[in-house]
Amino acid sequence: MVTKDVEALIRLIGRVAEEKKGQHIVALNVSELSSITDYHLIISAGNSIRARALADAIREATREEGLRPLRQEGYAEGRWILLDYGDVLIHIFLEEVRAHYDLERLWGDAPREALLP
């Protein structure tokens, strides 16, 4: 079951990503399909500098809410940055990397969630 805290977290991250020029922001609710996480939040970035800036802004915004990622991967390369918040996995992709892995197709049965009220 997805809690209001998780929904608030994806909205916060979506808002920050939009403010920092993240592109094609999608939240997939996988709570009924996966025991690993409730949401995959997928964001595109135009280049690795923008990808790292998005990751930094998201970490800063969540830190202000008392949250820290459990794990972070891919930051140095900036092609696919993963921020793991347990119930929410954030994927920040360069567009060509996103197209290659195509998580939206992989999780095609997952409902897409609105990020902003």
N, C-alpha and C positions, 0 to 999 in steps of 0.2 A: 504494500500500500504506500502510495506517495504522500508524504506529509506536506503541510503548508510551508514548513521550513525549506524543503527541497524546491517547491514551486517558487518561493521567494528568492532562493539562490539562483535558479536558472533565469529568473527575470532580472536580477541584479547583473548577472554576467552578460546577459543579452543586451542590457542597456549600456553597460560599459563597452562591450564590443562594438555596438553601433556608434557610440560617441567617439571611439578611437579608430573609426573607419574600417571596421571589420566588414566583410562582404559575405553575402549569401548565408546568413546566419540561420541555422536550422536546429531545433531541439527535437530529438526523437525520444519518445517515451517508450522505453524498453522494459518497463517494470513487470509486464506480464510475460516477457519473452526471455529474460535473463535474470539469473540470480546474482550476477556480478555487480550490476549498477541499475539505477532507475532511468537515467537519462544519458544520452550522448548529445552533447552540444557541439555542433560542427560550425567552424568559422573559417572563411578564406581570407588570406592576406595577399597583397600584391607583391610582396618581396619579403626576404628573411628579416630585414630590419623592422618592417611593419609587424611581422609575426611576433618577434621578440617584444616589441612595444605593446602589442595586445596582451601577451602573457604577463608582462610587468604590470600593466594596468589592472588586469583581472586579479592578480595576486595581491596588489595593493588594496583594491576595493574589498576583497574577501577578508584580508587581514584586519581591515577596519571593522569588520563584523565578527572578529574573533576566530576566523577560519584560516587554516593553512592547508595547502595541498598535501596529501599523504605521499605523493610521488610526483616528480616532474621528469619528463624525458624529452630529448630532442632540441633543447633550447640552444645549444651551441651551434648546431647546423641551421636551425630556424626554418626547416622545410616542413616538418610535422612536429609540432610541440604538443605534448600530452600533459595536461594537468589533471591529476586524479584527486577528486574530492570525495571519494567513496560512492555516494549516491549519484554523483554527477561526474562524468568523464568529459573533459573539454579537449577537443581536437582543433588545433589551429594549423591549417594547411596552406601551403602555396597551392595555387589553383591546379597546376598540373599534377601535383602529388594527390590532391583530393580526387581529381578525376581518375587517377590510376587505381586508388584503393576503393573508391566509390562506396563509402559506408552507407549512404542513403539507399543504394540498391541492396547491399548486404543485409541491412535492417529494414527492408522494404515493407514488412508487415507491421512495423512500429508506427503508431500514430504520431503525426507532427503536432507539436504544441505551440501555441501562440506565446511569444516571449514578453510582449508588452500588453498591458491591459487595454 
